[in-house]
Amino acid sequence: MSLSAHVEPTIAWRELRAELRRAVGESTYEIWLASLELGSVDDGTVLVDAPAATYNWVAKRFARILERCARTAFGPDIKFELVCRDAHRPHHPKKQTEGGLDLAAGALNPRYSFDQFIIGDGNRLAHAASLAVAELPGQAYNPLFLHAPPGLGKTHLLHAIGNYVLSFGGGAVVRYTTVEAFTNHFIRALGARSLDGFKQAYRDADVLLIDDVQFLASKAKTEEEFFHTFNALYETGRQLVLTCDRLPRQLVSVEERLRERFESGLVATIKPPDHATRVTILRKRVLLDRIPVTDDAVLEMIADRITDNVRVLEGALIRIVAYHSLTQLPIDVRLAETVLDEIHPRPKQTAATTSVDEIQHAVASYYGLALPQLTSSSRAANVAWPRQVAIHLARALTDASLHAIGDAFGGRNHATVLHACKRVNERMNTDQQAVHEVEELTSIFDRRHGDRHS
């Protein structure tokens, strides 16, 4: 039996991927199944391509669940086949939509929704603007230009806009593309002399989402077509959303007329998340993927180590989970530290290394305490704060492990060490005196090491 006539392959493929994520969990999906592609949908048969590097493992471990998810998404009567993308097999050309837009390039990731986006101080404006655009395409901010370095969530917001409009936009036409895909489609259309179809594929969109516009640089013919596409949509009140890792004025290799159009709407910059936001992102990921993390200190450690890239942050968590799956070791701070030291090591001290003992003596002297008080169990405010400062400095200025720092402060555990660092950071955010004290103590060690090398 052929594929049901009312099942749209692009939507069904998106549903299949969502089913897979729910079935195997996000971490397993990202490691083994994220690289799968829809090969073709012909005569009731759904072909899914797997890379040669993982084909055997995916076929052995996931073939049944893939087939079940395919039947859920495409219909109960379809035939399913998993093929090796790079093997010498009969070529199955990818089914294409009007204008040469292939299904894989045009698919939106259903996981990227506004519900799954963690809001913090660094992305609040970009999130609010994206939601406003999704609710009122062409009326709120047009164009919306999302600017951020890689890995901070601009593509997440781009897909979230598309998914929202598809769900609540009353049939509005959404097109998603990258500049690289746009360029490839344009070149193919030129070669096939089918520019009219190419133009129609983009210019009939109610919402056009374009990722990575920095790659327009130095592509003269593509820039020209992009300029006319932009104008055609803008002048008819259609919504444009663009992402870029540079501000419009920094795109010096892009024509000035395009830079001016990028700046004519709202430019929203996404900044790296603060510590609390990073921990919340990891907690959300753990909840969604049902990851067996029971010790919050693991998430604190990851957030402490990786500060400026959400993608790397989540990737570190996935790596720890994968290590746990392969070794059956519990997901605890010891395992997290082992994995993080391998993939994201703490920077080594290039100058003479400050010791924990040196920090303890300096902090005790600075606050007028006896050294044993710092390592005691006292919770008195005049002791607890200096102790937390000393632990914070030991974490920041030495390459000692969490366990070594905890041992040096009276046998405290890793969670207490991380909690002390967190308390110091929180207090420095609201208390200028705390900032002054920590900076003054830090400068003491800077001067000491400067003297040693002078």
N, C-alpha and C positions, 0 to 999 in steps of 0.2 A: 504494500500500500504506500502511496506517495505521501510526502509531508503535507500536513493539513494546510489548506490554502490560506487560512487566516493566521498562521504562525509566521511572524516576520523574523527571518534568521538572525538579524542583528540583536533584536530584543531577546530572542530565545538563547543566543550565545551568552548574553549578559546574565540571563537567569541561570544558565548552566553553571557559570563561574560562581555565582552567588550560592547556588546549591552546594557546589564543591567546598566552598569556604565553610559553610555551616556544617557540612558532613565531616570534614577532616580537621577543622581548626585552622586559624589563620597562619600559624607558624609552619605547619606541614604544607599548607597550600603554597606559601611563599617559597619554601625550599624546593618542592618537587613539581608543583603544578602551575605556578604562575607563568611559566614560559610556554605553555600549550597555546596553540593557535587553531582557529577554525579553518580547516582546509577547504571544504566545500560542502554544499547541501544540494544533492542532486538525486532525483528519482527515489526519494524516501530514505536516502543513505546520508548519514552525517559523518564526515571524515574530520578527525582531529589530529593535528600534527604535533609530534613531540620531538625535541632535539635529540640528536644521536647520542649525546652524552648521558641522557637520562631515560631514553626510550625503554630499555630492557627493564629497568627498575620500576618505571611507571606502569608498564604493561603487566608486570608480575604482581605488583602490590595494589594498583588502583584501577585495573581494567573493569572490574565489576561495578565499583562505585561510580566510575565515569559513565558506564552504560546506563546505570540507574538514573543518574542525574540528567543524562541526555534525554532519556525517555520522559522524565518529568518536564523538561524544558521544551523539547521539540514535539512531543507527542508519543503515546504508548506504542505506536506501530512502526516507529522508525527503526532502521538498521544502523548500528553504530560500528565504526572501525577506527582504531588508533593506528596511525602510520608514523613511520620514522621520517622526519623531515628531510634528512640529508642522505637517506639511503637511495640506492638505484632502483627506484620503483616507477611505475607509470605515473606520469605527471598529472596531478589533479589541479587545474587552475582554480584560483580563488574566485568564488562568485563575487561579482561586483555590482554595485548599485549605479544609478545614473551618474554620468560624468566621470566614471573611473574611480570613485571612492571605494576602496576595498573595506570589507566588513571589519577586519581587525583594526584598521587605523581609525575607523569611525566609532568604535565601541567606547562607551563610557564605563568607568569602573563603578559598579553599584556600591562598593564599600565607601567610596568618597561621597559622603552626604554631609549636610550641615549638622545632623545629629551626632555624627562621629568626629566632628571637628572640635578640638579643645581650644577654648577661647582664653587668651591671656592678654596682658598689657601690650605685648609686642604685635599682636595680630587683630586687636579689637576693631580697629577702623576697617581693615580689609574684609573681615568677616561681615560686619554690618553693611558695608557697601555691596558685597556680593549677594547677601540675602535680599537687600533692597532691589538689586537688578533682577534677581530671580523672580521676585514677586511682581515687579513692574518692568518687564523688558522694554527697552527703548525710551523709558520715561524717567528713570531715576538718574543714572550716571552713564553717559554714552559718549565716547567709549569708556569702559572701566579698564584701567591699566594696573595690573598687580605686579609689583616689583619686590623681589627678594633674591638673596643668594640661593643656590641649590639646596633643596632638602628642608625648606621651612614651611611648606604647605600651600604654595600658590597653585600647583596643579590640583591639589585636593579641592581647593575652592572653585577652580575652573570646572572640574567634574561635578561638584556639588550643585553649581548653578544649572548645568545641563540636566542632571538627574531631577532636580526640583521642577524645572520647566516641563520636562517630559511627563512628570507625575501630575502637576497641577496647572499646566499651561494651556489646557483646553485644546490640545492638538497642535500647538505651535511647533514649527519645524526647527530642530536643533542640529547644527553641524559642529562637530569637534574635529580639529586637525592640528598637527604641528606644522611649523614652517617647513621642516624637512619634507613631510608628506605633501604639503601644498606644492612645494617645488617639484617633487617627483611627479605629481599628477599633472602639473603644468607642462613639464617636459614630455610626458607621454602623450598629452593632448596635442602638443605641437607636432610630434612625430606622426600621430594618427590623423592629423588635420581635423580634430574634433573639438576645437576651442569653444564652440557654442555649447556643447554638452558640459564641458568643464565649467564654463561661466555659470550655466544654469544650476549646476550642482551646488555652488557656493552662494549664488546671489538670490536663490529662492529661500534661503534660510531666514527665519525670524530671529534666531539667536545664533551668532557665529562665534565659536570659542577657539582661540588660536594660541597655542603653546609655543614658548621659546622664540619670540620674535627677534631676539638678538641674532639669530642665524640668517636673517634677511641681508646682513651686511655683505656688500660687494656682489650681489646677485642682481644685476641691472634689469634683465628682462622679467625676473620674478618680482622685483620691487615694483616695476611698472604695472604688472597685472594685479599685484596686491593693492597698490594704490587705487586702481579703478574699482576693484572689488570693495575695498573699504568705503569709497565714495558712494558706490551704488547702494550699499546697505544703509549707510549713515543718512543719506539724503531721503531715503524712504522710511526713516524712523525705525529701522531694524537695530537690534542690540549687538554691539561688538564688545567682547571681553578678551583682553590680551594678557599674557604673562611674559615676564622678561627678567633676566638676572642683572640688568642694568637699568638705570633711569633713562628716560627718553633722551635727555640732553647728552648722555654718555655714549649714545649710539652714533659715534662720529662717522662711521662708514655707511650709515643709512641716510638716504636723501633727507634734506631739511624739511621738505614738504610733508614727509611721513612723520618725522619727529614732531612736527607742529601738530599734526592730527592726533598723535598719541597723547600729547599734553593737553588737548582741547577738552577732555572730559575730567575724570578724577584719577589721579595717580595715588594709589594706596600702597605704602611700603610695609612689608612684614619684617619684623626684627626677631632675632633669636629669642626663644622662650626663656623666662627666668626659671629658677630651680623648682619652684612650686608647680609651675606649668609643666615642666618636664616630667615630674613625678606623676602628675595627673594623667598625662599622655600615656605613660607606661601602665598605670592602674587601669585605664580604659582598655588598653590592648590586652592586658591579662584577663579582664572580665569578658571581653568579646571572644577571645580565643580559648577561654577556659584553661588557662595555663596554671599549673600547680605551683604557684608562688605563694607561700604562707608567711614568709619573712619580709616585711616591708623594707628592711635594711638593704635587701638586694636591689630594689628599685631606687632607693636613695643613693646607693653606690653607683649605679649606672648613670643616674641624673647628675651626680657629682663629677663623674669622669667625662661625660660627653655633654657639651654645653651649647653647641652652635649649629646643630643639624638634626632635625627631627627624624629624617630618614636613617641616619647613622644611629641615632638613639634607639629606634625601633629595631634596626638591624642587629644591634648588640644584644637586645633581648632575645631575638630569634636565634642568634648564634648560641646563646646560653641554653635555650630550650633544646636546640639540636644536639648540643654536647650532652645534655641530660638524657635525651632519648637514646643516644648511641652508647653511653657509658652506664646508664641507670643510676648515676650519682644524684643525690638530692639537690634541688635548686636552692642553694644557700650562699652565704657571702663568700665562703671559701671557693666554691665553684665559680661564682661570678668574678671574683678577683683573678682566678686562674685564666679564665677566658678573656677578660678585659686586658690583662697584662699582655696577652698575646696579640690582640687586634687593635687595642687602643691604649698603649702603655703610657704611664704618667711621664711627663718630661723629666729627664735627668738633670740634676744640678750641674751646671758647668763651672761654677765657682766652687770654693771650698764649701763642703756640705755642712749645713747647720745640723747639730745633733739634737735629739729630743731632750737630753740632759741639759744642754746649753740653754734651750728654750725654757725649761722648767726653772732653772736658776734665775734667768733674766726676768721672767714673769713674777716669780715670788718676790724678788727684790723690788720690782716696779710697784707692786701692790702692797708692799710692807708685810709679807707673810713669811712664815717659816716654810722651808721646802716640804716637810712632811705633811703640812696642811693641804698642799695641792694634790697629794696622792691619797689623802684620807677619805673617809666616807661622809664627812661633814657636808650638810646641805645648806649651811648658813649662806646668806646672799653674798657676804663679803669674801667667801671662799669659793662658792659655786661659780660665780662669774669669772674670776681669774682662772679657775681650772678650765672652764670652757674655752677661754681665750687661748690658754696654753695648748689645749688639744687642737684647736683650730689652726694655730701657728705650726704645730707639729705636722699636721696634715698638709698644710700649704707649703712649708719650707723644707721638709725632709722627704726622703723617699721611703720612710719606714711604712710597713704595712699597717693595716687597721689593728691587727692582732698585736703587733709590737707596740703600737701607741697605747692600746688598752692596757697591756701588761705594765708599761712604764708609769701608768697612772693608777696604780693600785689593783691591777688585775681586772680592769673593766672590760666588758665585751665590745664587740664591733658595733653593736647597735647603739651603745652609749656614746661611742666615739662619733658616730655619724650624727646622733642627736645633738651633741655638743656643737659640732660644726654648723648644723642647721640653726640652732638657737643664736649663735653669733651672727650668722648671715641675716637672720630675721631682725635682730636688734640693731644691726648696722643700717638696715633699711629705714629705721624710724628714729634712731637716737644718734645725734651728731657726736655726742661725747664718746660713745662706743667706737665710732669711726676714728676719732682722734686717737683713742687709746691703742687700737689695733694698728693704725698707721705708724704711730710713734714707736711701738715695739718692733714692728717690721723694719723700720728705718735703723733701729739699733743693730740688727743683724746685718743689714746692708752695709753699714759703716764698718762693722767688724771685719767683714769679708773684704771690703775695699782696702782696709789697712793691711790685711794679710798679703794682698797682691801688690801693694804700693812699694 
